[in-house]
Amino acid sequence: MSSFHERHSIATRGFLLAFTVAIILLNTRILGASGQGEIAWIQLGILVVTSVSGFLAGGAVVYLQKEIPWKAMLLPGHAWLIASAILGIWVGVSAGFLPTEHFVAMAGLGWLQGTIIFHSQLLLANYRIREHNFLQMMQGGLLLMGLLVAFFGMENHSVGSFIGALAASLGITALASIFWVAKLPAVDAPISTVQVIRQLWKYGRSAQTGALLQMLTNRLNLSLLAQSSAGLAATGVYSIAYYGLEAMWLFPRALAPLVYTHTASNPDKSSRILATQKTLRKALLGTAAPLLVVLLIPDTLFALLFGFDGIQPVVKALTPAGLFGAAASIIAHHLAGIGMHHWNAATSFLGLITLLVLAREWVPDAGAVGAAWAASAASAMQCAGLLIAWWRCEK
């Protein structure tokens, strides 16, 4: 695992973190807690689309890069992206956990985001790590610029202006991803589209089932809060604390794709275990340090920054989720790298069930804080399951 790629990935995540913080500050100061809550709910819909699209157009392309030429994956991947955008949002709206009024926006934005992710995975499969990283940074920077123009240049202070800025940033980034993918070296191979779909589905269903369940475990609280008596304002408060928690995962999320790539290409068990152990220590230290700093920030300062209070109690309740989530990310990518996707799916399902049971008990009485405690308990259960799976698979 190249130290240059580690530094590049971490630096990219640093820029992305700065853009994300600025975007959240703009949203909360101008749109308030309810506006931020509505945006977080819309983003849940986008995540549903990208999670469903990953069954054929996700991380499995990295695992299969030695067997299937990247060009052969394009047609089934893009066809599934379109189907996922419609299917994912329709199911979410029908099930009652996504807002009906934003159906078209969520489907369209989810399709664009899914396209970027698909192309990023193709780049990663061909070891174009810098391009893969730059796409993430580019989209965040463009969204920030778009919001500045909408909020201050056009004086359009609405959730619709955020949707417009997000659409523009995703569209431009998708075009850039097409440009970079088109420059990849092409290899001809006698393989039919049906064979490609079978292979993508064979590996994608296991990997993406876990990813979909993990996404729901991480974000379903946003929908539960929005539909509770606490409403969109509580969703906004929780989303700020949770996005802050995700910012603490800068190190693990930057290192996890490298663990996946290294593990998938390394047949030496001892070598890959040692590499993952070193990365795990880096991820935990890189998460614990900023978490400690954030815990020392008083709620009055959070209120000064974001325009409303109640954030710090939620941050404290999410602290265990921060550490367990950092460890889980690294271990899950190691298991994915050796083809043990079903363990990731099983432990994510365990976390989701834990969240649903506890959130329904704690959210009505404790609101956003109750949702945070449920998230921490779910993360602890999932991490414990992953540790057991890692030991069983690699001894």
C-alpha positions in Angstrom: 0.0 0.0 0.0 1.7 3.2 -1.2 2.4 5.8 1.4 1.9 8.4 -1.3 -1.6 7.2 -2.0 -2.3 7.2 1.7 -1.2 10.9 1.9 -3.1 11.8 -1.2 -6.3 10.1 0.0 -6.1 11.8 3.4 -5.3 15.2 1.9 -8.3 14.8 -0.4 -10.5 13.9 2.5 -9.2 17.0 4.3 -10.3 19.3 1.5 -13.6 17.5 1.3 -14.1 17.9 5.0 -13.5 21.7 4.7 -16.0 22.0 1.9 -18.6 19.9 3.8 -18.2 22.1 6.9 -18.6 25.3 4.9 -21.7 23.9 3.1 -23.4 22.8 6.4 -22.6 26.2 7.9 -24.2 28.0 4.9 -27.3 25.7 5.0 -27.9 26.1 8.8 -27.3 29.8 9.0 -29.5 30.6 6.1 -32.1 27.9 6.1 -32.2 27.0 9.8 -32.6 23.7 11.5 -35.8 22.8 9.6 -34.2 23.6 6.3 -31.1 21.5 7.1 -33.4 18.7 8.2 -35.2 18.7 4.9 -31.9 18.7 3.0 -30.7 15.8 5.1 -33.9 13.9 4.3 -33.4 14.5 0.6 -29.8 13.3 0.8 -31.1 10.1 2.4 -33.1 9.5 -0.8 -29.9 10.1 -2.9 -28.1 7.6 -0.8 -30.9 5.0 -1.3 -30.4 5.4 -5.1 -26.6 5.0 -4.9 -26.9 2.1 -2.6 -29.3 0.2 -4.9 -27.2 1.1 -8.0 -24.1 -0.4 -6.4 -25.5 -3.9 -6.9 -24.2 -3.8 -10.5 -22.4 -0.5 -10.6 -20.5 -0.4 -7.3 -17.5 -1.8 -5.6 -17.7 -5.2 -7.3 -16.0 -3.7 -10.4 -12.8 -3.4 -8.3 -12.9 -7.0 -7.3 -13.7 -8.2 -10.8 -11.1 -5.9 -12.6 -8.8 -8.9 -13.4 -11.7 -10.9 -14.9 -13.8 -8.4 -16.8 -12.6 -5.5 -19.1 -14.0 -2.2 -17.8 -15.7 -1.4 -21.2 -17.7 -4.6 -20.9 -19.1 -3.3 -17.6 -20.4 0.1 -19.0 -23.7 -1.0 -20.6 -25.1 -3.1 -17.8 -23.8 -0.6 -15.2 -25.4 2.4 -16.8 -28.7 0.6 -17.5 -28.9 -0.4 -13.9 -28.1 3.2 -12.7 -31.3 4.4 -14.5 -33.4 1.6 -13.1 -32.0 2.2 -9.6 -32.9 5.9 -9.6 -36.6 5.1 -10.3 -36.8 1.9 -8.3 -35.0 3.1 -5.2 -37.0 6.3 -4.8 -40.3 4.6 -5.6 -39.7 2.0 -2.9 -38.6 4.6 -0.4 -41.6 6.8 -1.0 -44.0 3.8 -1.0 -42.5 2.6 2.3 -43.0 6.1 3.8 -39.5 6.9 4.8 -38.7 9.4 1.9 -40.5 12.7 1.1 -43.0 12.3 -1.8 -42.6 16.0 -2.9 -39.0 15.5 -3.8 -39.3 12.3 -5.8 -38.0 13.7 -9.1 -35.1 15.6 -7.4 -34.0 12.6 -5.4 -34.1 10.2 -8.4 -32.2 12.6 -10.8 -29.6 13.6 -8.2 -29.2 9.9 -7.2 -28.6 8.9 -10.8 -25.9 11.5 -11.2 -24.2 10.6 -7.9 -24.4 6.9 -8.9 -22.8 7.6 -12.2 -19.9 9.4 -10.5 -19.5 6.5 -8.0 -19.5 3.9 -10.8 -16.9 5.7 -12.8 -14.8 6.3 -9.6 -14.8 2.5 -9.0 -13.6 1.9 -12.5 -10.8 4.3 -12.0 -9.9 2.7 -8.6 -10.0 -0.7 -10.3 -7.3 0.6 -12.7 -5.3 2.1 -9.9 -6.2 5.7 -10.9 -6.4 6.6 -7.2 -5.6 10.3 -7.7 -8.4 10.7 -10.2 -10.7 8.7 -7.9 -9.9 11.1 -5.1 -10.1 14.2 -7.1 -13.7 13.5 -8.2 -14.8 13.5 -4.6 -13.1 16.8 -3.9 -14.3 18.4 -7.1 -18.0 17.7 -6.4 -17.7 19.2 -2.9 -16.0 22.3 -4.1 -18.4 22.9 -6.9 -21.4 22.5 -4.6 -19.9 25.1 -2.2 -19.4 27.5 -5.1 -23.0 26.9 -6.3 -24.4 27.7 -2.9 -22.5 30.9 -2.5 -23.8 32.1 -5.9 -27.4 31.0 -5.0 -27.5 32.3 -1.5 -25.6 35.6 -1.9 -25.4 36.3 -5.6 -29.0 35.4 -6.4 -30.4 35.9 -2.9 -32.4 32.7 -3.2 -32.7 31.4 0.3 -34.6 28.1 -0.2 -34.1 24.4 -0.2 -34.7 24.6 -3.9 -31.5 26.6 -4.3 -29.6 23.8 -2.6 -31.1 21.2 -5.0 -30.1 23.4 -8.0 -26.5 23.8 -6.8 -26.2 20.1 -6.0 -27.5 19.2 -9.5 -25.0 21.5 -11.2 -22.0 20.2 -9.1 -23.0 16.6 -9.8 -23.5 17.2 -13.5 -20.1 18.8 -14.0 -18.4 16.1 -11.9 -20.1 13.4 -13.9 -18.8 14.9 -17.1 -15.2 14.9 -15.6 -15.6 11.3 -14.6 -16.6 10.4 -18.2 -13.5 12.1 -19.5 -11.1 10.2 -17.2 -12.8 6.8 -17.7 -12.5 7.3 -21.5 -8.8 7.6 -21.1 -8.4 4.2 -19.4 -6.6 1.5 -21.4 -9.0 -0.8 -23.2 -8.6 -4.6 -23.3 -10.7 -6.7 -25.6 -12.0 -10.0 -24.2 -14.6 -12.5 -25.5 -17.2 -12.0 -22.9 -21.0 -11.5 -23.4 -23.1 -8.9 -21.6 -25.1 -11.7 -20.0 -21.9 -13.1 -18.5 -20.9 -9.6 -17.2 -24.2 -9.1 -15.5 -24.0 -12.5 -13.9 -20.5 -11.8 -12.5 -21.4 -8.3 -11.4 -24.6 -9.6 -9.7 -22.8 -12.6 -8.1 -20.3 -10.3 -6.3 -22.3 -7.1 -6.2 -25.3 -8.5 -4.4 -23.2 -9.7 -1.4 -21.1 -6.5 -1.2 -24.0 -4.1 -1.8 -26.5 -5.7 0.4 -24.1 -4.9 3.3 -23.6 -1.4 1.9 -27.3 -0.8 1.6 -28.0 -2.1 5.1 -25.1 0.0 6.5 -26.4 3.1 4.9 -29.8 2.6 6.4 -28.2 1.9 9.8 -26.3 5.2 9.5 -29.1 7.4 8.1 -32.5 6.0 8.9 -32.6 8.0 12.0 -33.0 11.1 9.8 -36.3 9.8 8.5 -37.5 8.5 11.9 -36.9 11.9 13.5 -38.5 13.8 10.6 -41.7 11.8 11.0 -41.7 11.9 14.8 -43.2 14.6 17.0 -39.8 16.3 17.1 -40.0 17.0 13.4 -37.6 18.4 10.8 -35.9 20.7 13.4 -34.7 17.6 15.4 -33.6 16.0 12.1 -31.6 19.1 11.4 -29.9 19.0 14.9 -29.2 15.3 14.5 -27.8 15.7 11.0 -25.3 18.4 12.1 -24.0 16.1 14.9 -23.9 13.1 12.6 -22.2 14.9 9.8 -19.7 16.0 12.4 -19.2 12.4 13.3 -18.6 11.5 9.7 -16.0 14.3 9.5 -14.2 12.5 12.3 -14.0 9.5 9.9 -11.6 11.4 7.6 -8.8 8.9 8.3 -10.7 5.6 8.1 -12.7 6.6 5.0 -9.6 7.7 3.2 -7.7 4.5 4.1 -10.5 2.0 3.7 -10.5 1.9 -0.1 -6.7 1.4 0.0 -7.3 -1.6 2.4 -9.8 -3.0 -0.1 -7.5 -2.6 -3.1 -4.4 -4.0 -1.3 -6.2 -6.9 0.3 -7.9 -7.9 -3.0 -4.6 -8.1 -4.8 -2.5 -9.7 -2.0 -2.6 -13.5 -1.8 -0.2 -13.5 1.3 -2.5 -13.8 4.3 0.1 -12.7 6.9 1.1 -9.7 4.8 -2.5 -8.5 4.3 -3.4 -9.0 7.9 -0.4 -7.0 9.1 -1.2 -4.2 6.6 -4.8 -4.0 7.8 -3.7 -4.0 11.5 -1.4 -1.1 10.9 -4.1 0.8 9.0 -6.7 0.0 11.8 -4.4 1.7 14.4 -4.0 4.7 12.2 -7.8 4.9 11.6 -8.6 4.7 15.3 -6.0 7.3 16.3 -7.0 9.6 13.5 -10.6 9.4 14.7 -10.1 9.6 18.5 -8.0 12.8 18.3 -10.6 15.0 16.6 -13.4 13.4 18.6 -11.7 14.5 21.9 -11.4 18.0 20.6 -15.1 18.2 19.5 -16.2 16.8 22.9 -14.6 19.8 24.6 -16.7 22.3 22.5 -19.6 23.8 24.6 -23.1 23.8 23.1 -23.1 27.6 23.2 -20.3 27.6 20.6 -22.2 25.2 18.4 -25.2 27.4 18.7 -23.1 30.4 17.7 -21.8 28.6 14.6 -24.9 26.9 13.4 -27.7 29.2 14.7 -29.4 26.7 17.1 -28.6 24.8 20.2 -28.9 21.2 21.4 -26.1 19.8 19.2 -23.5 19.0 21.9 -25.7 16.4 23.8 -26.2 14.6 20.5 -22.4 14.7 19.8 -21.7 13.1 23.1 -24.2 10.3 22.5 -22.7 9.6 19.1 -19.1 9.4 20.4 -19.1 5.5 20.8 -20.4 5.3 17.3 -17.5 7.3 16.1 -14.9 4.8 17.4 -16.8 1.7 16.6 -17.6 3.0 13.1 -14.0 3.8 12.4 -12.9 0.3 13.2 -15.8 -1.3 11.4 -15.0 0.6 8.2 -11.4 -0.8 8.0 -12.4 -4.4 8.9 -15.3 -4.4 6.5 -13.1 -3.4 3.6 -10.6 -6.1 4.5 -13.4 -8.7 4.5 -14.6 -7.4 1.2 -11.1 -7.6 -0.3 -11.0 -11.4 0.4 -14.6 -11.9 -1.0 -16.3 -12.3 2.4 -19.0 -9.8 1.6 -21.7 -11.8 3.3 -20.2 -11.1 6.7 -20.5 -7.4 6.0 -24.1 -7.8 5.0 -24.9 -9.9 8.1 -23.3 -7.5 10.6 -24.9 -4.5 8.9 -28.3 -6.2 9.2 -27.6 -6.8 12.9 -26.8 -3.1 13.3 -30.0 -2.1 11.5 -32.2 -4.3 13.6 -30.6 -2.9 16.8 -31.1 0.7 15.5 -34.8 0.1 14.7 -35.6 -1.5 18.0 -33.9 1.0 20.2 -34.7 4.1 18.1 -38.4 3.4 18.3 -38.1 3.1 22.1 -35.8 6.2 22.7 -36.7 8.7 19.9 -40.3 9.5 21.2 -38.9 10.5 24.6 -35.4 11.7 23.9 -35.6 13.0 20.3 -32.3 13.5 18.6 -30.3 12.3 21.7 -32.3 9.1 21.8 -31.6 8.6 18.1 -27.8 9.1 18.8 -27.8 6.5 21.6 -29.5 4.0 19.3 -26.9 4.7 16.6 -24.1 4.1 19.0 -25.6 0.8 20.2 -26.1 -0.3 16.6 -22.5 0.6 15.7 -21.2 -1.4 18.7 -23.1 -4.5 17.7 -21.9 -4.3 14.1 -18.3 -3.8 15.1 -18.4 -6.8 17.4 -19.8 -8.9 14.7 -17.1 -7.8 12.2 -14.3 -8.6 14.7 -15.7 -12.1 15.1 -16.0 -12.5 11.3 -12.4 -11.2 10.7 -11.0 -13.7 13.2 -13.0 -16.6 11.7 -12.0 -15.8 8.1 -8.3 -15.0 8.7 -7.6 -16.8 12.0 
